[in-house]
């Protein structure tokens, strides 16, 4: 099974749109090398808590 996928292939496997995959790569710092993305690196960064915005209680 291939580990380096095109944005279209990765979108199909992750359930996202192609544009969302590219956008997330840019946002999370996942490199796109020669049109291919490391699937395990992308999925690890996508699921990491650091990739989601933190919700802090607002003190008034």
mmJSON file of the N, C-alpha and C atoms, coordinates in Angstrom:
{"data_MODEL":{"atom_site":{
"group_PDB":["ATOM","ATOM","ATOM","ATOM","ATOM","ATOM","ATOM","ATOM","ATOM","ATOM","ATOM","ATOM","ATOM","ATOM","ATOM","ATOM","ATOM","ATOM","ATOM","ATOM","ATOM","ATOM","ATOM","ATOM","ATOM","ATOM","ATOM","ATOM","ATOM","ATOM","ATOM","ATOM","ATOM","ATOM","ATOM","ATOM","ATOM","ATOM","ATOM","ATOM","ATOM","ATOM","ATOM","ATOM","ATOM","ATOM","ATOM","ATOM","ATOM","ATOM","ATOM","ATOM","ATOM","ATOM","ATOM","ATOM","ATOM","ATOM","ATOM","ATOM","ATOM","ATOM","ATOM","ATOM","ATOM","ATOM","ATOM","ATOM","ATOM","ATOM","ATOM","ATOM","ATOM","ATOM","ATOM","ATOM","ATOM","ATOM","ATOM","ATOM","ATOM","ATOM","ATOM","ATOM","ATOM","ATOM","ATOM","ATOM","ATOM","ATOM","ATOM","ATOM","ATOM","ATOM","ATOM","ATOM","ATOM","ATOM","ATOM","ATOM","ATOM","ATOM","ATOM","ATOM","ATOM","ATOM","ATOM","ATOM","ATOM","ATOM","ATOM","ATOM","ATOM","ATOM","ATOM","ATOM","ATOM","ATOM","ATOM","ATOM","ATOM","ATOM","ATOM","ATOM","ATOM","ATOM","ATOM","ATOM","ATOM","ATOM","ATOM","ATOM","ATOM","ATOM","ATOM","ATOM","ATOM","ATOM","ATOM","ATOM","ATOM","ATOM","ATOM","ATOM","ATOM","ATOM","ATOM","ATOM","ATOM","ATOM","ATOM","ATOM","ATOM","ATOM","ATOM","ATOM","ATOM","ATOM","ATOM","ATOM","ATOM","ATOM","ATOM","ATOM","ATOM","ATOM","ATOM","ATOM","ATOM","ATOM","ATOM","ATOM","ATOM","ATOM","ATOM","ATOM","ATOM","ATOM","ATOM","ATOM"],
"id":[1,2,3,4,5,6,7,8,9,10,11,12,13,14,15,16,17,18,19,20,21,22,23,24,25,26,27,28,29,30,31,32,33,34,35,36,37,38,39,40,41,42,43,44,45,46,47,48,49,50,51,52,53,54,55,56,57,58,59,60,61,62,63,64,65,66,67,68,69,70,71,72,73,74,75,76,77,78,79,80,81,82,83,84,85,86,87,88,89,90,91,92,93,94,95,96,97,98,99,100,101,102,103,104,105,106,107,108,109,110,111,112,113,114,115,116,117,118,119,120,121,122,123,124,125,126,127,128,129,130,131,132,133,134,135,136,137,138,139,140,141,142,143,144,145,146,147,148,149,150,151,152,153,154,155,156,157,158,159,160,161,162,163,164,165,166,167,168,169,170,171,172,173,174,175,176,177,178,179,180],
"type_symbol":["N","C","C","N","C","C","N","C","C","N","C","C","N","C","C","N","C","C","N","C","C","N","C","C","N","C","C","N","C","C","N","C","C","N","C","C","N","C","C","N","C","C","N","C","C","N","C","C","N","C","C","N","C","C","N","C","C","N","C","C","N","C","C","N","C","C","N","C","C","N","C","C","N","C","C","N","C","C","N","C","C","N","C","C","N","C","C","N","C","C","N","C","C","N","C","C","N","C","C","N","C","C","N","C","C","N","C","C","N","C","C","N","C","C","N","C","C","N","C","C","N","C","C","N","C","C","N","C","C","N","C","C","N","C","C","N","C","C","N","C","C","N","C","C","N","C","C","N","C","C","N","C","C","N","C","C","N","C","C","N","C","C","N","C","C","N","C","C","N","C","C","N","C","C","N","C","C","N","C","C"],
"label_atom_id":["N","CA","C","N","CA","C","N","CA","C","N","CA","C","N","CA","C","N","CA","C","N","CA","C","N","CA","C","N","CA","C","N","CA","C","N","CA","C","N","CA","C","N","CA","C","N","CA","C","N","CA","C","N","CA","C","N","CA","C","N","CA","C","N","CA","C","N","CA","C","N","CA","C","N","CA","C","N","CA","C","N","CA","C","N","CA","C","N","CA","C","N","CA","C","N","CA","C","N","CA","C","N","CA","C","N","CA","C","N","CA","C","N","CA","C","N","CA","C","N","CA","C","N","CA","C","N","CA","C","N","CA","C","N","CA","C","N","CA","C","N","CA","C","N","CA","C","N","CA","C","N","CA","C","N","CA","C","N","CA","C","N","CA","C","N","CA","C","N","CA","C","N","CA","C","N","CA","C","N","CA","C","N","CA","C","N","CA","C","N","CA","C","N","CA","C","N","CA","C","N","CA","C","N","CA","C","N","CA","C"],
"label_alt_id":[null,null,null,null,null,null,null,null,null,null,null,null,null,null,null,null,null,null,null,null,null,null,null,null,null,null,null,null,null,null,null,null,null,null,null,null,null,null,null,null,null,null,null,null,null,null,null,null,null,null,null,null,null,null,null,null,null,null,null,null,null,null,null,null,null,null,null,null,null,null,null,null,null,null,null,null,null,null,null,null,null,null,null,null,null,null,null,null,null,null,null,null,null,null,null,null,null,null,null,null,null,null,null,null,null,null,null,null,null,null,null,null,null,null,null,null,null,null,null,null,null,null,null,null,null,null,null,null,null,null,null,null,null,null,null,null,null,null,null,null,null,null,null,null,null,null,null,null,null,null,null,null,null,null,null,null,null,null,null,null,null,null,null,null,null,null,null,null,null,null,null,null,null,null,null,null,null,null,null,null],
"label_comp_id":["UNK","UNK","UNK","UNK","UNK","UNK","UNK","UNK","UNK","UNK","UNK","UNK","UNK","UNK","UNK","UNK","UNK","UNK","UNK","UNK","UNK","UNK","UNK","UNK","UNK","UNK","UNK","UNK","UNK","UNK","UNK","UNK","UNK","UNK","UNK","UNK","UNK","UNK","UNK","UNK","UNK","UNK","UNK","UNK","UNK","UNK","UNK","UNK","UNK","UNK","UNK","UNK","UNK","UNK","UNK","UNK","UNK","UNK","UNK","UNK","UNK","UNK","UNK","UNK","UNK","UNK","UNK","UNK","UNK","UNK","UNK","UNK","UNK","UNK","UNK","UNK","UNK","UNK","UNK","UNK","UNK","UNK","UNK","UNK","UNK","UNK","UNK","UNK","UNK","UNK","UNK","UNK","UNK","UNK","UNK","UNK","UNK","UNK","UNK","UNK","UNK","UNK","UNK","UNK","UNK","UNK","UNK","UNK","UNK","UNK","UNK","UNK","UNK","UNK","UNK","UNK","UNK","UNK","UNK","UNK","UNK","UNK","UNK","UNK","UNK","UNK","UNK","UNK","UNK","UNK","UNK","UNK","UNK","UNK","UNK","UNK","UNK","UNK","UNK","UNK","UNK","UNK","UNK","UNK","UNK","UNK","UNK","UNK","UNK","UNK","UNK","UNK","UNK","UNK","UNK","UNK","UNK","UNK","UNK","UNK","UNK","UNK","UNK","UNK","UNK","UNK","UNK","UNK","UNK","UNK","UNK","UNK","UNK","UNK","UNK","UNK","UNK","UNK","UNK","UNK"],
"label_asym_id":["A","A","A","A","A","A","A","A","A","A","A","A","A","A","A","A","A","A","A","A","A","A","A","A","A","A","A","A","A","A","A","A","A","A","A","A","A","A","A","A","A","A","A","A","A","A","A","A","A","A","A","A","A","A","A","A","A","A","A","A","A","A","A","A","A","A","A","A","A","A","A","A","A","A","A","A","A","A","A","A","A","A","A","A","A","A","A","A","A","A","A","A","A","A","A","A","A","A","A","A","A","A","A","A","A","A","A","A","A","A","A","A","A","A","A","A","A","A","A","A","A","A","A","A","A","A","A","A","A","A","A","A","A","A","A","A","A","A","A","A","A","A","A","A","A","A","A","A","A","A","A","A","A","A","A","A","A","A","A","A","A","A","A","A","A","A","A","A","A","A","A","A","A","A","A","A","A","A","A","A"],
"label_entity_id":["1","1","1","1","1","1","1","1","1","1","1","1","1","1","1","1","1","1","1","1","1","1","1","1","1","1","1","1","1","1","1","1","1","1","1","1","1","1","1","1","1","1","1","1","1","1","1","1","1","1","1","1","1","1","1","1","1","1","1","1","1","1","1","1","1","1","1","1","1","1","1","1","1","1","1","1","1","1","1","1","1","1","1","1","1","1","1","1","1","1","1","1","1","1","1","1","1","1","1","1","1","1","1","1","1","1","1","1","1","1","1","1","1","1","1","1","1","1","1","1","1","1","1","1","1","1","1","1","1","1","1","1","1","1","1","1","1","1","1","1","1","1","1","1","1","1","1","1","1","1","1","1","1","1","1","1","1","1","1","1","1","1","1","1","1","1","1","1","1","1","1","1","1","1","1","1","1","1","1","1"],
"label_seq_id":[1,1,1,2,2,2,3,3,3,4,4,4,5,5,5,6,6,6,7,7,7,8,8,8,9,9,9,10,10,10,11,11,11,12,12,12,13,13,13,14,14,14,15,15,15,16,16,16,17,17,17,18,18,18,19,19,19,20,20,20,21,21,21,22,22,22,23,23,23,24,24,24,25,25,25,26,26,26,27,27,27,28,28,28,29,29,29,30,30,30,31,31,31,32,32,32,33,33,33,34,34,34,35,35,35,36,36,36,37,37,37,38,38,38,39,39,39,40,40,40,41,41,41,42,42,42,43,43,43,44,44,44,45,45,45,46,46,46,47,47,47,48,48,48,49,49,49,50,50,50,51,51,51,52,52,52,53,53,53,54,54,54,55,55,55,56,56,56,57,57,57,58,58,58,59,59,59,60,60,60],
"pdbx_PDB_ins_code":[null,null,null,null,null,null,null,null,null,null,null,null,null,null,null,null,null,null,null,null,null,null,null,null,null,null,null,null,null,null,null,null,null,null,null,null,null,null,null,null,null,null,null,null,null,null,null,null,null,null,null,null,null,null,null,null,null,null,null,null,null,null,null,null,null,null,null,null,null,null,null,null,null,null,null,null,null,null,null,null,null,null,null,null,null,null,null,null,null,null,null,null,null,null,null,null,null,null,null,null,null,null,null,null,null,null,null,null,null,null,null,null,null,null,null,null,null,null,null,null,null,null,null,null,null,null,null,null,null,null,null,null,null,null,null,null,null,null,null,null,null,null,null,null,null,null,null,null,null,null,null,null,null,null,null,null,null,null,null,null,null,null,null,null,null,null,null,null,null,null,null,null,null,null,null,null,null,null,null,null],
"Cartn_x":[0.834,0.0,0.882,0.556,1.345,1.178,2.271,2.236,2.269,2.738,2.793,1.721,0.715,-0.449,-0.61,-1.311,-1.663,-2.761,-2.961,-4.035,-5.41,-5.66,-6.938,-7.087,-6.048,-6.085,-6.226,-5.496,-5.566,-6.935,-7.526,-8.874,-9.875,-9.748,-10.642,-10.519,-9.291,-9.069,-9.428,-9.291,-9.531,-10.941,-11.692,-13.061,-13.156,-12.085,-12.073,-12.129,-12.326,-12.235,-10.763,-10.428,-9.048,-8.497,-9.286,-8.848,-8.603,-9.421,-9.243,-7.932,-7.583,-6.332,-5.154,-5.149,-4.056,-4.012,-5.176,-5.263,-4.723,-5.098,-4.617,-3.111,-2.584,-1.133,-0.417,-0.939,-0.337,-0.46,-1.615,-1.884,-1.042,-0.896,-0.204,1.28,1.734,3.144,3.536,2.585,2.88,3.381,4.585,5.136,4.446,4.354,3.883,5.094,5.627,6.849,6.537,6.803,6.534,5.089,4.169,2.754,2.256,3.073,2.698,2.777,1.909,1.831,2.0,2.803,2.99,1.705,1.033,-0.267,-0.179,0.797,0.899,1.208,2.049,2.36,1.131,0.388,-0.825,-1.866,-2.119,-3.133,-2.726,-1.442,-0.976,-1.165,-0.858,-1.027,-2.487,-3.282,-4.705,-5.409,-5.0,-5.648,-5.023,-3.911,-3.25,-4.006,-3.989,-4.693,-4.142,-2.889,-2.299,-2.896,-3.498,-4.064,-5.437,-6.086,-7.393,-7.248,-8.018,-7.903,-8.313,-7.585,-7.876,-9.055,-9.889,-11.026,-10.722,-10.527,-10.277,-11.5,-11.828,-12.956,-12.653,-13.64,-13.483,-13.813,-12.893,-13.127,-13.622,-14.681,-15.257,-15.13],
"Cartn_y":[-1.179,0.0,1.247,2.195,3.408,4.318,4.971,5.891,7.344,7.584,8.93,9.05,9.882,9.973,11.374,11.46,12.763,13.364,14.677,15.286,14.668,14.28,13.66,12.299,11.484,10.168,10.285,11.233,11.435,11.964,12.8,13.31,12.162,11.262,10.106,9.238,9.051,8.191,8.86,10.175,10.871,11.426,11.423,11.927,13.436,14.079,15.522,15.841,17.094,17.555,17.794,17.763,17.957,19.294,20.341,21.674,21.708,20.985,20.93,20.238,19.198,18.477,19.418,20.145,21.071,22.182,22.692,23.745,23.276,22.062,21.504,21.284,20.857,20.687,22.009,23.072,24.393,24.843,24.627,25.05,24.283,22.98,22.125,21.956,22.459,22.347,20.989,20.265,18.968,19.213,18.769,19.058,18.296,18.959,18.326,18.307,17.123,16.981,16.307,17.006,16.534,16.055,16.805,16.501,15.353,14.881,13.761,14.177,13.589,13.885,12.588,12.627,11.463,11.255,10.157,9.877,9.79,9.062,8.886,10.207,11.041,12.342,13.245,13.231,14.042,13.615,12.316,11.819,12.063,11.926,12.172,13.642,14.542,15.965,16.371,15.729,16.045,15.659,14.553,14.066,14.555,15.282,15.722,16.863,16.91,17.975,19.358,19.46,20.76,21.349,20.503,21.007,21.636,21.356,21.948,23.137,24.18,25.36,25.053,25.623,25.417,26.275,25.724,26.457,26.765,28.015,28.431,29.172,28.98,29.716,31.208,32.006,33.455,33.957,34.697,35.272,36.696,37.0,38.343,39.056],
"Cartn_z":[0.0,0.0,0.0,-0.854,-0.994,0.211,0.589,1.709,1.245,0.032,-0.515,-1.595,-1.317,-2.188,-2.76,-3.872,-4.426,-3.552,-3.627,-2.841,-3.125,-4.367,-4.721,-4.056,-4.09,-3.453,-1.94,-1.361,0.078,0.496,-0.317,-0.033,-0.015,-0.953,-1.036,0.221,0.707,1.868,3.193,3.262,4.532,4.66,3.568,3.62,3.498,3.068,2.875,1.383,1.074,-0.306,-0.639,-1.924,-2.367,-1.876,-2.007,-1.558,-0.058,0.703,2.147,2.51,1.77,2.019,1.812,0.713,0.423,1.461,1.827,2.832,4.178,4.583,5.847,5.821,4.683,4.563,4.797,4.203,4.374,5.833,6.416,7.79,8.804,8.607,9.563,9.265,8.137,7.783,7.243,6.693,6.093,4.671,4.342,3.017,1.89,0.755,-0.484,-1.398,-1.641,-2.427,-3.75,-4.825,-6.178,-6.33,-5.724,-5.86,-5.007,-4.073,-3.211,-1.746,-0.931,0.49,1.261,2.31,3.166,3.969,3.703,4.321,5.835,6.356,7.807,8.506,7.918,8.482,8.469,7.375,7.257,8.286,8.379,9.303,10.761,11.064,12.429,12.809,11.898,12.173,12.181,11.367,11.3,12.592,13.188,14.401,15.687,15.609,16.833,17.497,18.822,19.543,19.221,18.839,18.52,17.252,16.406,15.162,15.35,16.481,16.725,17.664,17.441,18.29,19.731,20.659,22.07,22.496,23.321,23.865,25.333,25.642,26.996,27.525,28.799,29.367,29.428,29.162,29.183,30.577,31.143,32.486,32.312,33.028,32.934,34.258],
"occupancy":[1.0,1.0,1.0,1.0,1.0,1.0,1.0,1.0,1.0,1.0,1.0,1.0,1.0,1.0,1.0,1.0,1.0,1.0,1.0,1.0,1.0,1.0,1.0,1.0,1.0,1.0,1.0,1.0,1.0,1.0,1.0,1.0,1.0,1.0,1.0,1.0,1.0,1.0,1.0,1.0,1.0,1.0,1.0,1.0,1.0,1.0,1.0,1.0,1.0,1.0,1.0,1.0,1.0,1.0,1.0,1.0,1.0,1.0,1.0,1.0,1.0,1.0,1.0,1.0,1.0,1.0,1.0,1.0,1.0,1.0,1.0,1.0,1.0,1.0,1.0,1.0,1.0,1.0,1.0,1.0,1.0,1.0,1.0,1.0,1.0,1.0,1.0,1.0,1.0,1.0,1.0,1.0,1.0,1.0,1.0,1.0,1.0,1.0,1.0,1.0,1.0,1.0,1.0,1.0,1.0,1.0,1.0,1.0,1.0,1.0,1.0,1.0,1.0,1.0,1.0,1.0,1.0,1.0,1.0,1.0,1.0,1.0,1.0,1.0,1.0,1.0,1.0,1.0,1.0,1.0,1.0,1.0,1.0,1.0,1.0,1.0,1.0,1.0,1.0,1.0,1.0,1.0,1.0,1.0,1.0,1.0,1.0,1.0,1.0,1.0,1.0,1.0,1.0,1.0,1.0,1.0,1.0,1.0,1.0,1.0,1.0,1.0,1.0,1.0,1.0,1.0,1.0,1.0,1.0,1.0,1.0,1.0,1.0,1.0,1.0,1.0,1.0,1.0,1.0,1.0],
"B_iso_or_equiv":[0.0,0.0,0.0,0.0,0.0,0.0,0.0,0.0,0.0,0.0,0.0,0.0,0.0,0.0,0.0,0.0,0.0,0.0,0.0,0.0,0.0,0.0,0.0,0.0,0.0,0.0,0.0,0.0,0.0,0.0,0.0,0.0,0.0,0.0,0.0,0.0,0.0,0.0,0.0,0.0,0.0,0.0,0.0,0.0,0.0,0.0,0.0,0.0,0.0,0.0,0.0,0.0,0.0,0.0,0.0,0.0,0.0,0.0,0.0,0.0,0.0,0.0,0.0,0.0,0.0,0.0,0.0,0.0,0.0,0.0,0.0,0.0,0.0,0.0,0.0,0.0,0.0,0.0,0.0,0.0,0.0,0.0,0.0,0.0,0.0,0.0,0.0,0.0,0.0,0.0,0.0,0.0,0.0,0.0,0.0,0.0,0.0,0.0,0.0,0.0,0.0,0.0,0.0,0.0,0.0,0.0,0.0,0.0,0.0,0.0,0.0,0.0,0.0,0.0,0.0,0.0,0.0,0.0,0.0,0.0,0.0,0.0,0.0,0.0,0.0,0.0,0.0,0.0,0.0,0.0,0.0,0.0,0.0,0.0,0.0,0.0,0.0,0.0,0.0,0.0,0.0,0.0,0.0,0.0,0.0,0.0,0.0,0.0,0.0,0.0,0.0,0.0,0.0,0.0,0.0,0.0,0.0,0.0,0.0,0.0,0.0,0.0,0.0,0.0,0.0,0.0,0.0,0.0,0.0,0.0,0.0,0.0,0.0,0.0,0.0,0.0,0.0,0.0,0.0,0.0],
"pdbx_formal_charge":[null,null,null,null,null,null,null,null,null,null,null,null,null,null,null,null,null,null,null,null,null,null,null,null,null,null,null,null,null,null,null,null,null,null,null,null,null,null,null,null,null,null,null,null,null,null,null,null,null,null,null,null,null,null,null,null,null,null,null,null,null,null,null,null,null,null,null,null,null,null,null,null,null,null,null,null,null,null,null,null,null,null,null,null,null,null,null,null,null,null,null,null,null,null,null,null,null,null,null,null,null,null,null,null,null,null,null,null,null,null,null,null,null,null,null,null,null,null,null,null,null,null,null,null,null,null,null,null,null,null,null,null,null,null,null,null,null,null,null,null,null,null,null,null,null,null,null,null,null,null,null,null,null,null,null,null,null,null,null,null,null,null,null,null,null,null,null,null,null,null,null,null,null,null,null,null,null,null,null,null],
"auth_seq_id":[1,1,1,2,2,2,3,3,3,4,4,4,5,5,5,6,6,6,7,7,7,8,8,8,9,9,9,10,10,10,11,11,11,12,12,12,13,13,13,14,14,14,15,15,15,16,16,16,17,17,17,18,18,18,19,19,19,20,20,20,21,21,21,22,22,22,23,23,23,24,24,24,25,25,25,26,26,26,27,27,27,28,28,28,29,29,29,30,30,30,31,31,31,32,32,32,33,33,33,34,34,34,35,35,35,36,36,36,37,37,37,38,38,38,39,39,39,40,40,40,41,41,41,42,42,42,43,43,43,44,44,44,45,45,45,46,46,46,47,47,47,48,48,48,49,49,49,50,50,50,51,51,51,52,52,52,53,53,53,54,54,54,55,55,55,56,56,56,57,57,57,58,58,58,59,59,59,60,60,60],
"auth_comp_id":["UNK","UNK","UNK","UNK","UNK","UNK","UNK","UNK","UNK","UNK","UNK","UNK","UNK","UNK","UNK","UNK","UNK","UNK","UNK","UNK","UNK","UNK","UNK","UNK","UNK","UNK","UNK","UNK","UNK","UNK","UNK","UNK","UNK","UNK","UNK","UNK","UNK","UNK","UNK","UNK","UNK","UNK","UNK","UNK","UNK","UNK","UNK","UNK","UNK","UNK","UNK","UNK","UNK","UNK","UNK","UNK","UNK","UNK","UNK","UNK","UNK","UNK","UNK","UNK","UNK","UNK","UNK","UNK","UNK","UNK","UNK","UNK","UNK","UNK","UNK","UNK","UNK","UNK","UNK","UNK","UNK","UNK","UNK","UNK","UNK","UNK","UNK","UNK","UNK","UNK","UNK","UNK","UNK","UNK","UNK","UNK","UNK","UNK","UNK","UNK","UNK","UNK","UNK","UNK","UNK","UNK","UNK","UNK","UNK","UNK","UNK","UNK","UNK","UNK","UNK","UNK","UNK","UNK","UNK","UNK","UNK","UNK","UNK","UNK","UNK","UNK","UNK","UNK","UNK","UNK","UNK","UNK","UNK","UNK","UNK","UNK","UNK","UNK","UNK","UNK","UNK","UNK","UNK","UNK","UNK","UNK","UNK","UNK","UNK","UNK","UNK","UNK","UNK","UNK","UNK","UNK","UNK","UNK","UNK","UNK","UNK","UNK","UNK","UNK","UNK","UNK","UNK","UNK","UNK","UNK","UNK","UNK","UNK","UNK","UNK","UNK","UNK","UNK","UNK","UNK"],
"auth_asym_id":["A","A","A","A","A","A","A","A","A","A","A","A","A","A","A","A","A","A","A","A","A","A","A","A","A","A","A","A","A","A","A","A","A","A","A","A","A","A","A","A","A","A","A","A","A","A","A","A","A","A","A","A","A","A","A","A","A","A","A","A","A","A","A","A","A","A","A","A","A","A","A","A","A","A","A","A","A","A","A","A","A","A","A","A","A","A","A","A","A","A","A","A","A","A","A","A","A","A","A","A","A","A","A","A","A","A","A","A","A","A","A","A","A","A","A","A","A","A","A","A","A","A","A","A","A","A","A","A","A","A","A","A","A","A","A","A","A","A","A","A","A","A","A","A","A","A","A","A","A","A","A","A","A","A","A","A","A","A","A","A","A","A","A","A","A","A","A","A","A","A","A","A","A","A","A","A","A","A","A","A"],
"auth_atom_id":["N","CA","C","N","CA","C","N","CA","C","N","CA","C","N","CA","C","N","CA","C","N","CA","C","N","CA","C","N","CA","C","N","CA","C","N","CA","C","N","CA","C","N","CA","C","N","CA","C","N","CA","C","N","CA","C","N","CA","C","N","CA","C","N","CA","C","N","CA","C","N","CA","C","N","CA","C","N","CA","C","N","CA","C","N","CA","C","N","CA","C","N","CA","C","N","CA","C","N","CA","C","N","CA","C","N","CA","C","N","CA","C","N","CA","C","N","CA","C","N","CA","C","N","CA","C","N","CA","C","N","CA","C","N","CA","C","N","CA","C","N","CA","C","N","CA","C","N","CA","C","N","CA","C","N","CA","C","N","CA","C","N","CA","C","N","CA","C","N","CA","C","N","CA","C","N","CA","C","N","CA","C","N","CA","C","N","CA","C","N","CA","C","N","CA","C","N","CA","C","N","CA","C","N","CA","C","N","CA","C"],
"pdbx_PDB_model_num":[1,1,1,1,1,1,1,1,1,1,1,1,1,1,1,1,1,1,1,1,1,1,1,1,1,1,1,1,1,1,1,1,1,1,1,1,1,1,1,1,1,1,1,1,1,1,1,1,1,1,1,1,1,1,1,1,1,1,1,1,1,1,1,1,1,1,1,1,1,1,1,1,1,1,1,1,1,1,1,1,1,1,1,1,1,1,1,1,1,1,1,1,1,1,1,1,1,1,1,1,1,1,1,1,1,1,1,1,1,1,1,1,1,1,1,1,1,1,1,1,1,1,1,1,1,1,1,1,1,1,1,1,1,1,1,1,1,1,1,1,1,1,1,1,1,1,1,1,1,1,1,1,1,1,1,1,1,1,1,1,1,1,1,1,1,1,1,1,1,1,1,1,1,1,1,1,1,1,1,1]
}}}
